[in-house]
Amino acid sequence: MAVPFPIVDAHQHFWDPRINYHPWLCDQPPIPFRYGDYSALRRPYLPADYVADAERHRVTKTVYVETEWDPRDPLGEMRYVERLRRECGFPTVAVAQAWLDRDDVDATLEALVQFDFVRGIRHKPRPGQMEDGRWRAGFGRLAQRGLRFDLQAPWTQLGEAVRLAGDFPDARIILNHTGLPADRSREGIAGWKNALQALAACPNTAIKISGLGVRGQQWTAESNRDIVLASIEIFGIGRAMFASNFPVDGLCASFDAIATGMREILRSFAPPEQRAFFHDNAVRIYDMERT
């Protein structure tokens, strides 16, 4: 059964490694990956594929997130996205690639904001990188241009993110993939919760609930219920967003299984809270009304 309101998918990808260079999709050997074998992803995934995957759900807007495109050509990815938007209507907005510690960061950011659908930047930081002065200088340029920062890092790095959010209160930091709670042991979950609580105490942060697959296991509502509910409790319903991470999370479950499972987990929430999670928060946080 479809939700009684449209859905915004706050994190999804398209790619075509036949014509574009993505090192992790094109090169051999494959890189180590948190879900294990990802050979099923090394093929084109285009808007028609996404529409087919999401057909039982009324997805009307999406946030495209950079796909580790050729790091020598971050603007090329947005030109590709621009063509997809013109031909297919998806995605609605995009989070682009930029390397915040490079000499050309100013020129790259200035070029990226010329695309009227670009809303943010993702640069996956190495451990310790969020404390590096050169990287921080690049990070400080984002808010000046109205760009958000999509943070993909395991929860063990979130102490750095807390200091970053505190030192740059005008920056908007959106945690990707629920802080990657892959360790489901009692100690792992306790550490993840503590890290999320510290980050959520920073008012300039939000969270996308996705990336909850566990290697070798199917995604189910029951296995992820506590993680989802804890994330919403910690950040509040106004700063949490539904995201599919498709096609990547397709390694763990179908789009329908994930979206329906998330509906089931939030069944006890009031209808306005459900709409906020599945739609309104992403529209507001990614400024999607002006597209």
N, C-alpha and C positions, 0 to 999 in steps of 0.2 A: 504494500500500500504506500502510495506516495505521500510525502509530507504535505500539509495543507498550505504551504507557502513555498516560494522558490528558494533554492539552495545556492549559496555561494561556496565554491571550493577554493579555499584559501591557499592551496599549495598543490600544484600539478605541473607536469612537464610534457613537452612535445620534442621529438627529435627525428632526424633522418640521417643515420650514419652512412648511408649510401652517397650522400652529396655534401655532408658537413662533417668536419673533423671534431670528434669528441674522444680524447685519448682513452678514457676508460671504456668506451664502447667499441673503439676501432682497433686499439693496439693489443698485441699479445706480448706476454701472458696477461690474463685478466688480473686486476688489482684485488687485494684482499677486501672482502665486502661483508658487512655485518649480517646479511641474510644468507651468506654462503654463495652457492652457484647462482650467478646472475646471467647466464648465457641467454636466457629467454628474453632479456632486455636488449640484446645486441641486434636489434632490428628496428625498422621505422615504427614510430608511434605518433600518429597524426590526429588532427581534430576528429576525423571520421571514426577513428578507433576509440577515442575518448567518448564520443557521443554514443557509440554502441555500448560501451562498458557502463555508462551512466544512464542508459535509456529508461530505467524504471524510476528515475529521480529527476525532479525538475531543476536541473542545474542551469541557471541563467547567467551567471558570471563566474569567472575563474581568475586566479592569480597564477600566472606562469612564473616559475622560479628557475633561475639559471641552471644549466645542465652540464656544467664543467666542459663547456665548449672550448675550443682551441684558445688557450690563455694568451696567445699572441694577438688575438683579434676579438676583444670583447664587444666591439661595436657591431661586428658581423652577426652576432647572435640576435641583437635587437633589430637589425635589418631583416633577418629571417622571420622574427616574430611579427614585425610590421607587415610582411607579406602574408603571413598566416591570418592576421587580423583582417586584412583587406579581402582575402579570398574566402574565409570561413566564419568570421565574426568572433572567433576565440583565438587567444585569450582576451580577457577584458583589460587587465593591467599586467605589468611584469616587474619582477625583481631581477635586476641585471647583474652581470659579473663585473667586478672591479677589484683591482689589487691595491689595497690601501697603503702599502709600503713601497710602491714603485715611484720612480721619478716622474712618471707621466700621469699620476693620479688626478691632478687638476684638469688636465686636458681631457682625460677619459670621462670624468664626471661631468664636465661642461658639455661634452658631446652627448652623453647619455640623457641629460635632462632636455635635450632638444626633441627627443621622442616623447610625445605628450602622454603616452601610456606608461612610462617608467615611473614606478613609485618607490623603488628602494634598491639596495645593493646587498649582495651576499658575498662574503669572503670568509671561507671556513678557516678560523684561526687555529694555528698550531698551539699546543700547550705553552703558555707564557707569552704568546704574541700580543694578547690584549693589554699587556703591561709594557710593551716596547714603545719607546717614544716616537719612533718613525711611523709605526702603524697607527698609533693614537693620533698623530698629527693628520694622517689621512682620514681617520674616522671623524675627526672634528670638522671636516669639510662637508660631511653629509647633511647635517642639520641646516647649514648655511644655504643649501640648495633644495631644501624641503624633501630630502631623501630619507627614508627609513632604513634601518639595518636589520636584515634577517640573520639571526645568529644560529648557526648550526654547530653545536659543540656538545659533547657528553656532559652530564651533570657535574662530573668531577672538575670541570673548568669554570663552573658558574661563579665561583668566588671571584675570579678575574672579571666576569661580566658584571657582578654587583659593584665592584669598584669603578668600572667603566661607566655604568649607568649613573652612579653618584657623581662622578667627575664631569659628566656631560649631561646635565639634567634636561637640556633642550632636545637631546637625541631621542628617537623612538626606536626601541629595541624589541624585536619580535622573536621569541624563542621558537625555533623549529623543532618539530618532531618530539615534542613533549619532554625535551631534555634527554632523550635517548635512554630510557630506563630499561636497558637490556638485561641487567642483573636483577632477577626477580627473587633473589634470596632475601631473607628478613633484613639482613644488614644492608644489602644493596638498595632495597626500597626505603629504608630509614635514611640512608645517605642522600638518595634522590629527593625525598620529601624535604629534608633540611635545606638542600641546595635550592629547591624551588621556592621555599618560603623566604629565603634570603633575597632571591631575585624579585619575587613578587612584591616585596616591601618597597621596591623602587617604583614609583608611580608611572614612570615612563616606559614600562615594560608590558608585554602581552605574550600570549602563548598560543601556538597552533597545535591542536591535539591530532597527531598523526604519527607515522613511523613507529607504530607499536608492535610490529612483528617481532617474533622471537625465532631464531634460527631453528629449523626443523619442526616447527609447530604451525598449525593453522591459526589464523586470527579468529577469535571468537569473542562475543560480548562477555561471556562469563570470565574468560582469562584476562580481559582488559578492563572490566568494570571498575575495580578498585583504583586503578591508575587514572582512568578518565575522571571519576568522581573526586579523587584527591586533587587532581590538577584544577578542576573547576572550583573546588572549595578554596584552594590556596590563592588562585588569581582572581576569583570572583567571576560570575557569569558575564560581566561586562567586558572582560579582557581575555576571554577564551573563544577560539574559533574552530569550527570543523574544517578539516583538510583531508584529502584522500591520499596525497603523495602518489598519485598514479602517473605512470604505470609501475613505479618501483614497488609499492605495497601490493601490487598484483602478484608478486612472488609469494605472498602470504594468504591472500583471499581475493575474492572478486570485489569489484566496486560495490555491488549490491550487498554483499555480506558485511562490508565495513559500514556503509551508510545505514543499512537497516539495523545493524548491531549498535551503532551509536544512537539511533532513535530509541532503541530498546533501553539503553543505559539511561537516557534522559527522559524516559517516559513519565517519571513522577514530577518533573519540572513543570512549572506553569507555562502555558502556551507562549506568552511574551518572552519568557526566558529561553524556551526552545528556539523561537525565531531569532533571538539575539545571537545564540550560539551558531545556528546554521546559516544565518543570513546577515543580520543587521550589523554585527560587530565587524565583520570583514569589510562591508561597504564603508563603514565609518573609518576604520583603522587604515585602510588602503585608499581612502578618498576616491571611491569608485563612482560617486554621483556625477563627477565631471567628465566621464568618458562617454 
